[in-house]
């Protein structure tokens, strides 16, 4: 169905009681190189905690992020389908994703993080920091950072398990065990998910299924009160079915026997030493990110519909050192000044395997092994002047083995006015994104040939906002304006005549992104909370299909988006109810019609509203039953032109937990 009056539905939802969210101050571990109170952070950020994930019953982290201001989600089908997340109108690979401090962006898939496979069972919190962060975290953080923190135990013994099922033949379950004793901690978890899915194509009847198995381990041990060792490992193994493209008649998805097997492994091991009564800390970490993707596709362009197999793999090995010195002594009210120096060295490897093909009269061998080195040095000075004013400045230099290096910087400010309820915050900085292995060396039969001569993309951006607390702190509002300009943007769809063979180039023009983020959050009686967000994003670039300079909206970026999330608890907190709605405005997309596919046609994707209802009831301490309805309005919508998404679905499950 097509929703005609979304505001009326939002108005109805506003009459429900809101949910229990702690509005007190907490720490951000991503907006700076060292932990900082959110009330003193100049960058625009949001934190999604475990209670919110449990109340909404999100199976995938992407569903929770859909409600976050400044973020746009594009999923090309049901669960397990490719899921892209864009921040403030930037590209999907301009957002750095970390899992327990390990860079998780996939070198083998254009440096985008695979949100398709990130489930929530073992997640404690997700931090979202918007704006250029390259001065802190390097290349992939041009538009912002998303940091996923997994669970650790805070009791001697913690155990939990869950099992659920429902629409689309979904079956999901998991278990975790946590131990803490003296100086040692251990948390281990495993989860599995299987679904028959729905049909991606507009025509046909073949459902596209998905399977996911994820394991996570975290452990730490304090050798002395000042020396701590830690280790973490995460592995996901998934299988995704998907449709092919009808390249002869419609140019749209059509039923096909296609399948992708993907594996992601993240490892991190480190040591932290605190000296001078905690004023001087040093950290040394080793990280590994390894991804491997094998795909088998039907060749729909041949009568025999023979199969083509290809695989890509990416490995990132990193050594990271950081030292922080508290220059001036402080206290809980005024923490003092902090100087941080950091150095990172990474080796990145790209591997591709496939069939040798004749591509427009040229023979291409996709079988290759590529590598490069990257070294970054960063400095940050974080200063607190009394309890109300905090300033920060960061500078970073990245050197690459294969192309020119880049220098980035960032400043932030947070000032609480004398009225103690109004806070001004802002940031200004630059970002850079190194060209990906796929853009430089990738190859897809009849589609794309890489360009090894690419240079990094660069940007500068700023934001400024005003936050205010009302009703004795029970209501908080925040209004932020942002702007960013991107230079040397890499266009991966440069397909010049006469062959129209596509490659990637650095564009001469600029892309401009600007907009507004508005947020209101409230909590009442420790049982009800509500959040309301709105985002306006204007993202434009030059139209490559017109000889004159014409500005067009960039694809899959809606001008308007917003969300509402309400939760309440009754019956001595045994009964919990959540209602949420995410609105995505109309967007434009590119469609490549056969037989030549170029130039692309601009098409419009309709706006839609996704409504979710969830409820849970605690039968006994530690035993809870729950259920939810997704896409309550049975919206018929597409995030990517021609790719169907799931309709109405109901799910139910049980949770069992133990804590001693």
Buried (B, 14 or more C-beta within 10 A) or exposed (E): EEBEEBEEBBEEBEEBBBBBBEBEEEBBBBBBBBEBBBBBBBBBBBBBBBBBBBBBBBBBBBBBBBBBBBBBBBBBBBBBBBBBBBBBBBBBBBBBBBBBBBBBBBBBBBBBBBBBBBBBBBBBBBBBBBBBBBBBBBBBBBBBBBBBBBBBBEEEEBBBBBBBBBBBEBBBBBBBBBBBEEEEBBBBBBBBBBBBBBBBBBEEEBBBBBBBBBBBBBBBBBEEEBBBBBBBBBBBBBBBBBBBBBBEEBBBBBBBBBBBBBBBBBBBBBBBBBEEEEBEBBBBBBBBBBBBBBBBBBBBEEEEEEEBEBBBBBBBBBBBEBBBBBBEEBEEEBBBBBBBBBEBBBBBBBBBBBEEBEBEEEEBEBBBEBEBEBBBBBBBBBBBEEBBBBBBBBBBBBEBEBBEBBEBBBBBBBBBEEEEBEBBBBBBBBBBBBBBBBBBBBBBBBBBBBBEEBEBBBBBBBBBBBBBBEEEEBBBBBBBBBBBEBBBBBBBBBBEEEEEBBBBBBBEBBBBBBBBBBBBBBBBEEBBBBBBBBBBBBBBBBBBEEEEEEEBBBBBBBBBBBBBBBBBBEEEEBEBBBBBBBBBBEBBBBEBBBEEBBBBEBBEBBBBBBBBBBBBBBEEEEEBBBBBBBBBBEBBBBBBBBBBBBBEBEBBBBBBBEBE
